[in-house]
């Protein structure tokens, strides 16, 4: 079945990120495509970089997405369908949902920063360097001399779905202090994105709440992906309470079908009336991801579903984060998409393709796609 992307048009975005990090952003050159494919790209209503008549990028600074939370090392089995004990080997892959989103936005040509804490150890420095190599501003990172960088071992089922075993007792990300926040960086954000894992323990919980307040007070849009990881919470009730404790401060929320069932204590995640219970008065956009099936979207004025892109899943780690990176990379440039249903749908098709491409490789950050790869996937037929 062919993938129908609708009527799209390429819109302009400046190309140079903030001066705090030296960046060499990949660009999509006209010579990379045939004239037929170029004409298709012109129809894509996906926001991209602008090139003036001489072919050189514009020099305006891109709007910034700041991501707050955990960054860790995922150890992913080299084969699917076995337990951790049975796995013959593991691939080391950088991860952590907020960090994945930051790298995903940068890969798509946007400007992003990450704020979080890692251990003052080899893994911590490796993660900081990975952010820098991926053109993510890492000035907000902190290094703890007394705690290790978090690790997660991931079991891959034969269908690519995952189960996690975490090593964080405590890990450095849990020890982020409020006085370690880079408030100047936070106040530069047009969108401030976070999850719920940073709410589990103090002092990180207080740092999270203070960071979100500083961003909101500075005029940022708050983006929230709860990213439920029950094994990390003391109990299911504490997880539900913690996730919902900051629910009504967010402007954009992305949740999965499983998270809807969890938060509503078992109600049907496919029932729009159930989903609408989670739509608070100040929410601008609620997104529900459905894996390979795509996503649903809800605003005060409209709602609908956007089909996904069918691929052969190898590892679903990071798919939701790639989706979030895809949609935030569009919204940060043009928040009016929140009021324009057809253009929002086009951006969600782009986000779906981001998520789909990510599951075709192992690990989260290594698998995050470039904008060129996403556009190619949107233009070619899929089965």
HUNORQUI-V536714 format. One record per residue. N is the residue number from 1. RES is the residue in one letter. SS is DSSP state (helix for helix, strand for strand, loop for the rest). PSI is psi in whole degrees, -180 to 180 (none if undefined). D_CENTER is the distance of its C-alpha to the mean C-alpha in whole Angstrom. Layout:
N&RES&SS&PSI&D_CENTER / N&RES&SS&PSI&D_CENTER
This chain:
1&X&loop&133&28 / 2&X&loop&149&26 / 3&X&loop&120&23 / 4&X&loop&116&24 / 5&X&loop&-2&22 / 6&X&loop&-170&24 / 7&X&loop&115&25 / 8&X&loop&159&23 / 9&X&loop&135&24 / 10&X&loop&127&22 / 11&X&strand&161&22 / 12&X&loop&143&22 / 13&X&loop&139&20 / 14&X&loop&166&21 / 15&X&loop&-7&20 / 16&X&strand&122&21 / 17&X&loop&179&18 / 18&X&loop&156&20 / 19&X&loop&-2&23 / 20&X&loop&-22&22 / 21&X&loop&144&20 / 22&X&loop&121&22 / 23&X&loop&145&20 / 24&X&loop&81&21 / 25&X&loop&135&19 / 26&X&loop&144&19 / 27&X&loop&157&21 / 28&X&loop&113&22 / 29&X&loop&147&26 / 30&X&helix&-32&28 / 31&X&helix&-13&30 / 32&X&helix&-14&27 / 33&X&loop&151&28 / 34&X&loop&165&31 / 35&X&helix&-33&33 / 36&X&helix&-45&32 / 37&X&helix&-35&28 / 38&X&helix&-40&28 / 39&X&helix&-33&30 / 40&X&helix&-41&27 / 41&X&helix&-36&24 / 42&X&helix&-28&26 / 43&X&loop&-11&26 / 44&X&loop&120&22 / 45&X&loop&52&21 / 46&X&loop&130&17 / 47&X&strand&129&17 / 48&X&loop&-175&18 / 49&X&loop&149&20 / 50&X&loop&142&23 / 51&X&strand&118&26 / 52&X&loop&-176&30 / 53&X&loop&-28&33 / 54&X&loop&1&33 / 55&X&loop&2&30 / 56&X&loop&147&29 / 57&X&strand&150&26 / 58&X&loop&164&26 / 59&X&loop&10&26 / 60&X&loop&152&24 / 61&X&strand&135&21 / 62&X&loop&147&18 / 63&X&loop&145&16 / 64&X&strand&137&14 / 65&X&strand&122&11 / 66&X&strand&128&11 / 67&X&strand&131&9 / 68&X&strand&138&11 / 69&X&loop&-143&12 / 70&X&loop&148&12 / 71&X&loop&134&13 / 72&X&strand&-178&15 / 73&X&strand&123&17 / 74&X&strand&133&16 / 75&X&strand&110&19 / 76&X&strand&130&19 / 77&X&strand&147&23 / 78&X&loop&-13&24 / 79&X&loop&153&25 / 80&X&loop&163&24 / 81&X&loop&16&26 / 82&X&loop&158&28 / 83&X&loop&169&27 / 84&X&loop&-40&26 / 85&X&loop&-30&30 / 86&X&loop&-15&31 / 87&X&loop&129&28 / 88&X&loop&-27&30 / 89&X&loop&165&27 / 90&X&strand&145&24 / 91&X&strand&128&21 / 92&X&strand&124&20 / 93&X&strand&128&16 / 94&X&strand&144&14 / 95&X&strand&-158&11 / 96&X&loop&118&10 / 97&X&helix&-51&6 / 98&X&helix&-37&6 / 99&X&helix&-39&8 / 100&X&helix&-44&6 / 101&X&helix&-43&3 / 102&X&helix&-47&7 / 103&X&helix&-40&8 / 104&X&helix&-43&6 / 105&X&helix&-43&8 / 106&X&helix&-43&11 / 107&X&helix&-30&11 / 108&X&loop&5&11 / 109&X&loop&6&14 / 110&X&loop&-177&12 / 111&X&strand&127&13 / 112&X&strand&161&11 / 113&X&strand&153&12 / 114&X&strand&136&12 / 115&X&strand&122&14 / 116&X&strand&-179&15 / 117&X&strand&137&18 / 118&X&strand&170&19 / 119&X&strand&153&23 / 120&X&loop&70&25 / 121&X&loop&178&26 / 122&X&helix&-40&25 / 123&X&helix&-40&22 / 124&X&helix&-46&20 / 125&X&helix&-34&22 / 126&X&helix&-44&20 / 127&X&helix&-42&17 / 128&X&helix&-41&18 / 129&X&helix&-35&19 / 130&X&helix&-41&16 / 131&X&helix&-46&14 / 132&X&helix&-43&17 / 133&X&helix&-27&18 / 134&X&loop&18&14 / 135&X&loop&32&15 / 136&X&loop&130&13 / 137&X&strand&118&16 / 138&X&strand&19&16 / 139&X&strand&-21&19 / 140&X&strand&2&18 / 141&X&strand&146&18 / 142&X&strand&154&21 / 143&X&strand&126&23 / 144&X&strand&121&25 / 145&X&loop&-15&28 / 146&X&loop&0&29 / 147&X&loop&152&26 / 148&X&loop&158&24 / 149&X&loop&139&21 / 150&X&loop&146&19 / 151&X&strand&148&19 / 152&X&strand&128&18 / 153&X&strand&131&20 / 154&X&strand&124&19 / 155&X&strand&125&21 / 156&X&strand&119&21 / 157&X&loop&172&23 / 158&X&loop&-23&24 / 159&X&loop&6&22 / 160&X&loop&-7&19 / 161&X&loop&163&18 / 162&X&strand&157&18 / 163&X&strand&148&19 / 164&X&strand&147&19 / 165&X&strand&120&21 / 166&X&strand&147&20 / 167&X&strand&98&22 / 168&X&loop&84&22 / 169&X&loop&63&25 / 170&X&loop&158&24 / 171&X&loop&167&22 / 172&X&helix&-36&21 / 173&X&helix&-29&18 / 174&X&helix&-14&20 / 175&X&helix&13&23 / 176&X&loop&128&21 / 177&X&loop&148&24 / 178&X&helix&-37&23 / 179&X&helix&-3&26 / 180&X&helix&-2&23 / 181&X&loop&138&21 / 182&X&loop&87&21 / 183&X&helix&-32&22 / 184&X&helix&-42&22 / 185&X&helix&-43&19 / 186&X&helix&-40&17 / 187&X&helix&-11&20 / 188&X&loop&-11&19 / 189&X&strand&137&15 / 190&X&strand&-35&15 / 191&X&strand&134&12 / 192&X&strand&119&12 / 193&X&strand&144&8 / 194&X&strand&170&9 / 195&X&loop&-156&10 / 196&X&loop&-13&13 / 197&X&helix&-32&14 / 198&X&helix&-2&15 / 199&X&helix&-5&18 / 200&X&loop&-43&20 / 201&X&loop&157&22 / 202&X&loop&151&24 / 203&X&loop&-4&24 / 204&X&helix&-34&20 / 205&X&helix&-47&20 / 206&X&helix&-37&22 / 207&X&helix&-42&20 / 208&X&helix&-51&17 / 209&X&helix&-40&19 / 210&X&helix&-40&21 / 211&X&helix&-45&18 / 212&X&helix&-39&17 / 213&X&helix&-43&20 / 214&X&helix&-41&21 / 215&X&helix&-46&18 / 216&X&helix&-44&19 / 217&X&helix&-28&23 / 218&X&loop&1&22 / 219&X&loop&9&21 / 220&X&loop&153&17 / 221&X&strand&133&15 / 222&X&strand&127&13 / 223&X&strand&131&10 / 224&X&strand&123&10 / 225&X&strand&104&8 / 226&X&loop&-36&11 / 227&X&loop&61&10 / 228&X&loop&125&14 / 229&X&loop&85&16 / 230&X&helix&-39&19 / 231&X&helix&-19&21 / 232&X&helix&-16&20 / 233&X&loop&153&21 / 234&X&loop&-33&25 / 235&X&loop&167&26 / 236&X&helix&-40&24 / 237&X&helix&-40&26 / 238&X&helix&-37&24 / 239&X&helix&-46&21 / 240&X&helix&-46&21 / 241&X&helix&-43&23 / 242&X&helix&-45&20 / 243&X&helix&-42&17 / 244&X&helix&-13&20 / 245&X&helix&-26&21 / 246&X&loop&11&19 / 247&X&helix&-46&18 / 248&X&helix&0&20 / 249&X&helix&-15&19 / 250&X&loop&145&15 / 251&X&loop&-32&15 / 252&X&strand&130&12 / 253&X&strand&134&12 / 254&X&strand&126&10 / 255&X&strand&162&12 / 256&X&strand&170&13 / 257&X&helix&-43&17 / 258&X&helix&-38&18 / 259&X&helix&-34&16 / 260&X&helix&-48&19 / 261&X&helix&-42&21 / 262&X&helix&-49&21 / 263&X&helix&-29&21 / 264&X&loop&10&24 / 265&X&loop&48&26 / 266&X&loop&6&26 / 267&X&loop&164&26 / 268&X&loop&115&25 / 269&X&loop&-10&22 / 270&X&loop&-2&23 / 271&X&loop&117&25 / 272&X&helix&-33&24 / 273&X&helix&-35&27 / 274&X&helix&-46&25 / 275&X&helix&-40&21 / 276&X&helix&-24&23 / 277&X&helix&-26&24 / 278&X&loop&0&21 / 279&X&loop&104&21 / 280&X&loop&163&22 / 281&X&loop&-30&24 / 282&X&loop&4&22 / 283&X&loop&135&19 / 284&X&loop&-33&18 / 285&X&strand&127&15 / 286&X&strand&124&15 / 287&X&strand&134&13 / 288&X&strand&116&14 / 289&X&strand&142&12 / 290&X&loop&33&15 / 291&X&helix&-132&14 / 292&X&helix&-20&17 / 293&X&helix&-13&18 / 294&X&strand&-136&15 / 295&X&strand&162&15 / 296&X&strand&154&17 / 297&X&strand&146&16 / 298&X&strand&127&19 / 299&X&loop&-179&20 / 300&X&loop&-30&23 / 301&X&loop&-29&25 / 302&X&loop&166&24 / 303&X&strand&164&22 / 304&X&strand&-172&21 / 305&X&strand&143&20 / 306&X&strand&125&18 / 307&X&strand&151&19 / 308&X&loop&179&17 / 309&X&loop&125&18 / 310&X&loop&126&20 / 311&X&loop&170&19 / 312&X&loop&112&21 / 313&X&loop&129&18 / 314&X&loop&-44&19 / 315&X&loop&117&16 / 316&X&loop&1&13 / 317&X&loop&126&12 / 318&X&loop&-2&8 / 319&X&helix&-45&8 / 320&X&helix&-36&6 / 321&X&helix&-38&3 / 322&X&helix&-40&5 / 323&X&helix&-48&6 / 324&X&helix&-44&4 / 325&X&helix&-41&4 / 326&X&helix&-48&7 / 327&X&helix&-38&9 / 328&X&helix&-33&8 / 329&X&helix&-26&10 / 330&X&helix&-46&12 / 331&X&helix&-34&13 / 332&X&loop&-26&13 / 333&X&loop&-31&16 / 334&X&loop&90&18 / 335&X&helix&-14&17 / 336&X&helix&-11&20 / 337&X&helix&-26&18 / 338&X&helix&-18&18 / 339&X&helix&-1&22 / 340&X&loop&99&22 / 341&X&helix&-46&21 / 342&X&helix&-40&22 / 343&X&helix&-35&20 / 344&X&helix&-42&17 / 345&X&helix&-41&18 / 346&X&helix&-42&18 / 347&X&helix&-32&14 / 348&X&helix&-32&13 / 349&X&helix&-41&15 / 350&X&helix&-46&13 / 351&X&helix&-41&10 / 352&X&helix&-42&12 / 353&X&helix&-36&13 / 354&X&helix&-48&10 / 355&X&helix&-41&9 / 356&X&helix&-44&13 / 357&X&helix&-32&14 / 358&X&helix&-31&11 / 359&X&loop&-4&14 / 360&X&loop&-4&17 / 361&X&loop&163&17 / 362&X&loop&144&17 / 363&X&loop&164&14 / 364&X&loop&-73&10 / 365&X&helix&-41&10 / 366&X&helix&-26&14 / 367&X&helix&-7&13 / 368&X&loop&133&10 / 369&X&loop&160&12 / 370&X&loop&165&14 / 371&X&helix&-39&14 / 372&X&helix&-43&18 / 373&X&helix&-39&17 / 374&X&helix&-45&15 / 375&X&helix&-39&18 / 376&X&helix&-41&20 / 377&X&helix&-34&19 / 378&X&helix&-26&19 / 379&X&helix&-19&23 / 380&X&loop&152&24 / 381&X&loop&146&26 / 382&X&loop&154&24 / 383&X&loop&none&26
